[in-house]
Amino acid sequence: MAHQSRQLDWDKQNRWEDRTPSKLTAQAQPLCRRADGRTKLLYGGTRQAGVTVEWHDFESGTAFDWGHRFHSESLELCLNLTGGGSVCCGDNRADFQPLTAGFYLPGRAGLRAWRLPGQRHRFVTIVFSATFLRERLAGFDGALHPAVERFLAERGRQPGLSAVQRLSASQEQDLARLRQPPCPDCARSLWYQSRMLALMSEFFFELRGEDELLCDRQKRVARERVDRVIALLGAHLAEPPSLEEIGRQVGCSPFYLSRTFSTEMGMTIPQYLRKLRMERAAELLRTGRYNVTEAALEVGYSSLSHFSQAFCQTMGCCPGLYPLKTRG
């Protein structure tokens, strides 16, 4: 009955057309400051520990800007106990009802977000830095939620949202324990660290079909990424994109992308780029319509000596003799 009552209250108050961010007024700012006074740091610090856990408990008289609380270039998980709010990213919106959870990426541009008026808002926010997540999720590349993978690849530059999900019974208990850890004070740091890992495993991974094993999916994703890298290099031989740009387009950090490519292809991305360039130059020389200088410029080499050295190492002879060798 209590749950049904909360749901009816939510339905009556959830009239979003009258509470969009464009309707927020200057009255929001004092409420935001009052809300800050009801925020309690439970654990950590983004700069020191890479993660911050905060408990929020306040009431608001009118709608106010929730987005000003978000930390740019971070990933924030919200475990919502009571009160309602929304987070908007472009045309996508996540509505937080009581006993729900979800995460969002403010990015450098920020997100539109607000909390409903006339309610008591109680929720926990967990703010993760990109470095903290990258160190702990390195071995799961390809199995993560797409928004998390993009966050790690782009170092939190772009905004994003996850779907909001209902808290399970065990997650409700965890929310209460985060406020009062069931351990001695001297062990709180260790306890919080273990809970962060558990929450990451519950919210930051995505299931894509029950029949696909994790190891098989990781191999498939790795192969798809390598294929995309090869296509990008082949389309831009003369002016290849940087490793950072390739990682952004593929959706993977440069470090993991380099490691994945080397594992799949047996050579680094620069080595493979040189191979593609020399094969293309050899093809041009075989036609007889390009001389050595023209072939070098066509594949992005401005130094003839560097081109000749790379061609000789790759093809086994100098470029000037290559047409004669192939005809023979």
C-alpha positions in Angstrom: 0.0 0.0 0.0 2.8 2.4 0.8 4.4 1.8 -2.6 1.0 2.4 -4.3 0.6 5.6 -2.4 4.1 6.8 -3.5 3.3 6.0 -7.1 0.0 7.9 -7.0 1.7 10.9 -5.4 4.3 10.7 -8.2 1.7 10.5 -10.9 -0.2 13.5 -9.6 3.0 15.6 -9.4 4.7 14.4 -12.6 3.4 17.1 -14.9 6.6 17.7 -16.9 5.2 20.2 -19.4 5.0 22.8 -16.6 8.4 22.0 -15.1 10.9 22.1 -17.9 14.2 23.8 -17.4 13.0 26.7 -19.5 10.4 27.5 -16.8 13.0 27.7 -14.0 13.3 31.1 -12.4 15.8 32.9 -10.3 14.1 31.5 -7.2 16.0 28.3 -8.0 19.4 29.6 -6.9 18.6 30.1 -3.1 17.1 26.6 -3.1 20.2 25.2 -4.7 22.3 26.8 -2.0 20.0 25.5 0.7 20.3 22.0 -0.9 24.1 22.2 -0.8 23.7 22.7 3.0 22.0 19.4 3.2 24.7 17.5 1.4 26.9 15.1 3.4 30.2 13.6 2.2 30.1 9.9 2.9 33.4 8.8 1.3 36.3 9.9 -0.8 37.0 12.8 -3.1 37.3 12.8 -6.8 40.8 14.2 -6.9 42.2 12.1 -4.1 40.3 8.8 -4.3 38.9 9.1 -7.8 35.3 8.7 -6.5 33.0 10.7 -4.3 30.0 9.4 -2.4 27.5 12.0 -1.2 24.1 11.9 0.6 21.5 14.5 -0.2 18.5 15.3 2.0 16.4 18.5 1.5 13.0 19.9 0.7 12.3 22.4 -2.1 9.4 24.9 -2.4 9.7 25.3 -6.2 11.5 23.6 -9.1 15.2 24.2 -9.1 18.3 23.6 -11.3 19.7 20.2 -10.4 22.4 20.3 -13.1 24.5 22.9 -11.4 25.5 20.1 -8.9 27.0 17.9 -11.6 30.7 17.6 -12.0 32.0 18.1 -15.6 34.1 15.4 -17.2 32.9 12.8 -14.7 30.3 10.0 -14.6 27.7 10.3 -11.9 25.5 7.4 -10.6 22.3 8.5 -8.8 20.6 6.2 -6.3 17.2 7.9 -5.8 15.3 7.2 -2.6 12.6 9.8 -2.5 11.6 12.8 -4.6 11.5 13.2 -8.3 13.8 14.8 -10.9 14.8 14.7 -14.5 18.1 14.9 -16.5 18.0 15.8 -20.2 20.6 15.3 -22.9 19.4 16.5 -26.3 16.2 14.7 -27.1 16.8 12.0 -24.4 15.5 12.4 -20.9 15.9 10.3 -17.7 13.1 10.6 -15.2 14.1 9.6 -11.6 11.1 8.4 -9.6 11.4 7.2 -6.0 13.5 4.0 -5.6 15.2 4.3 -9.0 18.7 4.6 -10.2 20.7 5.6 -13.3 23.8 7.4 -14.4 24.6 10.4 -16.5 27.7 12.1 -18.1 27.5 15.9 -17.8 30.4 16.4 -20.3 31.9 19.8 -20.9 28.7 21.2 -22.2 26.7 20.1 -19.2 23.2 18.7 -18.9 19.7 20.2 -18.2 18.4 18.8 -15.0 15.9 19.8 -12.4 14.1 18.5 -9.2 10.4 18.7 -8.6 9.0 21.1 -6.1 7.0 20.3 -2.9 8.9 17.1 -2.3 11.5 15.8 0.1 14.5 14.7 -2.0 16.8 12.0 -0.6 19.4 10.4 -2.8 23.0 9.2 -3.0 25.3 10.4 -5.8 28.5 8.6 -6.6 30.9 10.6 -8.8 33.5 8.6 -10.8 36.5 10.1 -12.5 37.6 8.7 -15.9 41.0 7.6 -14.4 39.3 5.7 -11.6 37.0 3.8 -14.0 39.7 3.2 -16.6 42.0 1.5 -14.1 39.3 -0.9 -12.9 37.5 -1.6 -16.2 40.5 -2.1 -18.4 39.9 -5.9 -18.7 36.2 -5.5 -19.7 36.6 -3.5 -22.9 33.8 -4.5 -25.2 31.4 -5.6 -22.5 30.6 -2.2 -21.0 27.5 0.0 -21.5 28.1 2.1 -24.7 27.9 5.4 -22.7 30.6 4.1 -20.3 32.8 3.0 -23.2 32.4 6.4 -24.8 33.1 8.2 -21.5 36.4 6.3 -21.1 37.4 6.8 -24.7 36.6 10.5 -24.8 37.7 11.3 -21.2 34.3 12.6 -20.3 34.1 15.3 -22.9 30.7 14.4 -24.3 27.4 14.3 -22.3 25.2 11.1 -22.1 22.5 9.3 -20.2 21.7 5.7 -19.2 18.2 4.3 -18.8 16.7 4.6 -15.4 15.9 1.3 -13.6 14.0 0.3 -10.5 16.2 -0.4 -7.5 16.2 -4.1 -6.4 15.7 -5.0 -2.8 19.4 -5.6 -2.3 20.2 -2.2 -3.9 17.7 -0.5 -1.6 19.6 -2.1 1.4 22.9 -1.0 -0.1 21.6 2.6 -0.3 20.9 2.5 3.4 24.3 0.9 4.2 26.1 3.6 2.2 24.9 6.1 4.8 25.9 3.8 7.7 28.4 1.2 6.7 28.2 -2.0 8.7 31.8 -2.1 9.7 34.3 -0.5 12.1 35.4 3.1 11.3 38.9 1.9 10.6 37.6 -0.3 7.8 35.2 2.1 6.2 37.6 3.0 3.3 38.0 -0.7 2.4 34.2 -1.2 2.7 33.4 1.7 0.4 35.9 0.5 -2.2 34.3 -2.9 -2.3 30.8 -1.3 -2.7 32.0 0.9 -5.6 33.2 -2.2 -7.4 29.9 -4.0 -6.8 27.8 -1.0 -8.0 30.1 -0.7 -11.1 29.4 -4.3 -12.0 25.6 -3.8 -11.6 25.2 -0.6 -13.6 28.1 -0.2 -16.0 27.8 -3.4 -18.0 25.3 -4.3 -20.8 23.9 -7.6 -21.8 23.5 -8.1 -25.5 21.8 -11.5 -25.9 21.9 -14.3 -23.4 23.4 -16.7 -25.9 26.6 -14.7 -26.4 29.3 -15.4 -24.0 31.4 -12.5 -22.6 34.6 -13.8 -24.1 32.9 -14.2 -27.5 31.4 -10.7 -27.4 34.8 -9.2 -26.5 36.4 -11.0 -29.5 33.6 -9.8 -31.8 33.8 -6.2 -30.6 37.6 -6.3 -30.9 37.4 -7.5 -34.5 34.8 -4.9 -35.4 37.0 -2.1 -34.0 40.1 -3.4 -35.9 38.0 -3.5 -39.1 36.9 0.1 -38.5 40.5 1.2 -37.9 41.6 -0.5 -41.2 38.8 1.2 -43.1 39.7 4.7 -41.6 43.4 4.2 -42.5 42.6 3.0 -46.0 40.4 6.0 -46.7 43.0 8.6 -45.4 46.4 7.3 -46.5 47.8 10.7 -47.4 46.5 12.4 -44.2 45.7 9.7 -41.6 43.8 10.8 -38.5 45.6 10.8 -35.2 45.4 7.9 -32.8 43.2 10.0 -30.5 40.8 10.8 -33.4 40.7 7.2 -34.5 39.9 6.2 -30.9 37.1 8.7 -30.8 35.5 7.5 -34.0 35.9 3.8 -33.0 34.6 4.4 -29.5 37.6 3.2 -27.6 40.5 4.9 -25.7 43.8 5.2 -27.7 45.6 2.9 -25.2 43.1 0.0 -25.4 42.7 0.5 -29.2 46.4 0.2 -29.7 46.6 -2.9 -27.6 43.6 -4.5 -29.3 44.9 -3.8 -32.8 48.3 -5.2 -32.0 46.8 -8.4 -30.6 44.5 -8.9 -33.6 46.9 -7.9 -36.4 50.3 -8.7 -35.0 51.6 -5.2 -35.6 51.0 -1.7 -34.3 48.7 0.8 -36.0 51.6 2.9 -37.4 53.2 -0.2 -38.8 50.0 -1.2 -40.5 49.5 2.3 -41.9 53.0 2.1 -43.4 52.2 -1.3 -44.9 49.0 0.1 -46.5 50.9 3.1 -47.8 53.6 1.0 -49.4 51.1 -1.4 -51.0 49.3 1.5 -52.5 52.5 3.1 -53.7 53.6 -0.2 -55.3 50.2 -0.4 -57.0 50.7 3.1 -58.5 54.2 2.3 -59.6 53.1 -0.8 -61.4 50.7 1.1 -63.5 53.6 3.1 -65.1 51.6 6.4 -64.8 53.4 7.5 -61.5 57.0 8.1 -60.9 58.6 7.6 -57.5 58.0 11.2 -56.3 54.4 11.2 -57.4 53.7 7.9 -55.7 55.4 9.1 -52.5 53.2 12.3 -52.5 50.1 10.3 -53.2 50.4 8.2 -50.1 51.4 11.1 -47.8 55.2 11.2 -47.9 56.8 14.6 -48.4 60.4 13.2 -47.9 61.6 11.1 -50.8 64.4 9.5 -48.7 62.0 8.5 -46.0 59.6 7.0 -48.6 62.4 5.1 -50.3 63.6 3.7 -47.0 60.1 2.6 -45.9 59.4 1.1 -49.4 62.6 -0.9 -49.4 62.0 -2.3 -46.0 58.4 -3.3 -46.8 58.6 -4.4 -50.5 62.2 -5.7 -50.6 63.6 -3.3 -53.2 63.9 0.4 -53.8 60.9 2.1 -55.5 62.8 3.0 -58.6 63.5 -0.6 -59.5 60.1 -2.0 -58.4 58.3 -1.7 -61.8 61.2 -3.5 -63.5 61.2 -6.2 -60.8 57.5 -6.8 -61.1 57.6 -6.9 -65.0 60.5 -9.4 -64.8 
